Amino acid sequence: MLKRTYLRLVEMQEEQARQHLEEVRSIHNEMRGYKHDFHHHLQALKGQLEAGQVDRAIAYLEQLDRSLQTVDTLLKTGNVTVDAILSAKLAQARAAGIAALDTVYSDVNNEEGFLAEAMLIKKLGFDGKSVINPRQIEPLHRVFMPSEKDLNKARLIMAAIEEANARGSGVASLKGKMIDKPVVTRARRLLDLYEAGSKIDEVEEI
């Protein structure tokens, strides 16, 4: 009985490893494809500009920008395999509207280690972290609450979007830089996170 259970666990681990390997290969091929496509786009734009076809080049750039809005940024942990797997999982969670939460840190007496791990998973793009002790809630809250600098930037981005919408323009910019959809999405998520965190503070004060 124990032997069959062990063999079944080994089979499951092997299957998971195969799935992860396929994800890595898929993302690697996508990256190679993006590099090839980027070179092609540059050549196309160069030809249009050299021919004086400015309007056509602008339309080409707008189409390219819409396409790039669907491309997710690859994480950079220093380990290619980990980058690929985490990027794929986070992209799947975002697409499904699911919060990506890290697992628990079991050593409740090691606050320094807990904070280090929390800061790492925040940097990797996770939305939060599971806890197993009430003492972990407040420090985790501090880690994930946006800084005032980031909040101000997010507010400026959303204000620029509202201003562009008010004047009927589909183009918004901030300090001379165009604001694209991924930037707006990140700004909105950050403000939502701050609002949710503020509500927690209100509950704790009651």
C-alpha positions in Angstrom: 0.0 0.0 0.0 2.7 2.4 1.0 4.7 1.5 -2.1 1.7 2.2 -4.4 1.1 5.5 -2.7 4.8 6.5 -3.1 4.8 5.5 -6.8 1.7 7.5 -7.4 3.3 10.6 -5.8 6.3 10.2 -8.0 4.1 10.0 -11.1 2.3 13.1 -10.0 5.6 14.9 -9.5 6.9 13.8 -12.9 3.7 15.0 -14.5 3.9 18.4 -12.9 7.6 18.7 -13.9 6.6 17.9 -17.5 3.9 20.5 -17.4 6.3 23.1 -16.1 8.9 22.2 -18.7 6.3 22.7 -21.4 5.4 26.1 -20.0 9.1 27.1 -20.0 9.5 26.0 -23.6 6.3 27.8 -24.6 7.4 31.1 -23.0 10.9 30.7 -24.5 9.5 30.3 -28.0 7.2 33.3 -27.4 10.2 35.4 -26.4 12.1 34.4 -29.6 9.0 35.2 -31.6 8.8 38.7 -30.0 12.4 39.4 -30.9 11.8 38.4 -34.5 8.6 40.4 -34.7 10.2 43.4 -33.2 12.9 43.5 -35.9 10.2 43.1 -38.5 8.2 46.0 -37.1 11.3 48.3 -37.0 12.1 47.5 -40.7 8.5 48.2 -41.7 8.4 51.5 -39.9 11.8 52.5 -41.3 10.5 51.9 -44.8 7.4 53.9 -44.3 9.2 56.9 -42.8 11.9 56.8 -45.5 9.0 56.9 -48.1 7.4 59.9 -46.3 4.4 57.9 -45.3 4.0 59.5 -41.9 0.3 58.9 -41.4 0.7 55.2 -42.3 3.6 54.9 -39.9 1.5 56.4 -37.1 -1.4 54.0 -37.8 1.1 51.2 -37.8 2.5 52.3 -34.4 -1.1 52.5 -32.9 -1.9 49.0 -34.1 1.4 47.8 -32.7 0.6 49.5 -29.3 -2.7 47.7 -29.2 -1.1 44.4 -29.8 1.6 45.0 -27.1 -1.0 45.6 -24.5 -1.7 41.9 -24.4 1.9 41.0 -23.7 2.9 40.2 -20.1 6.2 41.2 -18.7 8.5 38.3 -17.9 9.6 38.2 -14.3 13.3 38.3 -13.5 14.3 36.3 -10.4 17.6 35.2 -11.8 16.3 31.7 -12.5 14.9 31.3 -16.1 12.7 28.3 -15.1 11.2 30.1 -12.1 10.6 33.2 -14.2 8.7 31.3 -16.8 6.5 29.4 -14.4 5.7 32.3 -12.2 5.0 34.6 -15.2 2.6 32.0 -16.6 0.8 31.4 -13.4 0.5 35.2 -12.6 -0.8 35.8 -16.2 -3.4 33.0 -15.7 -4.5 34.5 -12.4 -4.8 38.0 -13.9 -6.9 36.7 -16.8 -9.2 34.8 -14.5 -9.5 37.7 -12.1 -8.0 35.7 -9.3 -5.7 37.1 -6.6 -2.3 35.5 -6.7 -1.4 34.7 -3.1 1.9 33.2 -1.8 1.8 30.3 0.7 2.3 30.7 4.5 5.6 31.3 6.3 5.5 28.8 9.1 8.1 30.2 11.5 5.8 32.7 13.3 8.6 33.8 15.6 10.9 34.9 12.8 9.5 38.2 11.8 12.6 39.2 9.9 12.4 36.1 7.7 8.7 36.6 7.2 9.2 40.2 6.1 12.0 39.3 3.7 9.8 36.7 2.0 6.9 39.0 1.9 8.9 41.8 0.2 10.3 39.2 -2.3 6.9 37.9 -3.4 5.6 41.5 -3.7 8.5 42.3 -6.0 7.6 39.2 -8.0 4.1 40.5 -8.6 2.0 38.6 -6.1 -1.1 40.2 -4.7 -0.6 39.0 -1.2 0.5 36.3 1.1 -1.3 33.8 3.3 -0.8 33.9 7.1 -1.1 31.5 9.9 -0.8 33.8 12.9 -2.5 37.2 13.7 0.9 38.6 14.5 1.8 38.3 10.8 -1.1 40.5 9.5 0.1 43.9 10.5 3.7 43.6 9.1 2.3 42.0 5.9 -0.1 44.9 5.7 2.8 47.3 5.9 4.7 45.6 3.1 1.9 45.5 0.6 0.4 49.0 1.3 1.5 51.4 -1.5 4.0 54.2 -0.7 2.8 57.8 -0.9 5.0 58.3 -3.9 3.4 55.4 -5.8 -0.1 56.6 -4.8 0.6 60.1 -6.1 1.8 58.8 -9.4 -1.2 56.5 -9.7 -3.6 59.4 -9.0 -1.9 61.5 -11.6 -2.2 58.7 -14.2 -5.9 58.3 -13.5 -6.5 62.0 -13.6 -4.8 62.2 -17.0 -7.0 59.4 -18.2 -10.1 61.2 -17.0 -9.0 64.5 -18.6 -8.4 62.7 -21.9 -11.8 61.0 -21.7 -13.5 64.3 -20.9 -12.1 66.0 -24.0 -13.0 62.9 -26.1 -9.4 61.9 -26.8 -8.2 58.3 -26.9 -4.7 59.4 -26.1 -3.5 60.4 -22.6 -0.1 61.5 -21.5 1.8 62.4 -18.3 4.8 64.6 -18.3 5.2 64.1 -22.0 5.0 60.3 -21.9 2.1 58.4 -23.4 0.0 56.4 -20.9 -0.8 52.9 -22.2 -3.3 50.4 -21.0 -0.9 48.3 -18.8 0.1 51.4 -16.9 -3.5 52.3 -16.3 -4.2 48.8 -15.1 -1.4 48.9 -12.6 -2.4 52.3 -11.4 -6.0 51.3 -10.9 -4.9 48.0 -9.1 -2.6 50.0 -6.8 -5.4 52.5 -5.8 -7.8 49.6 -5.3 -5.3 47.9 -3.0 -4.8 51.1 -1.0 -8.6 51.6 -0.6 -8.9 48.0 0.6 -6.1 48.4 3.0 -7.6 51.6 4.3 -10.9 49.8 5.1 -8.9 47.3 7.1 -7.4 50.2 9.1 -10.9 51.6 9.7 -12.1 48.2 11.0 -9.2 47.9 13.3 -9.9 51.3 14.8 -13.5 50.5 15.7 
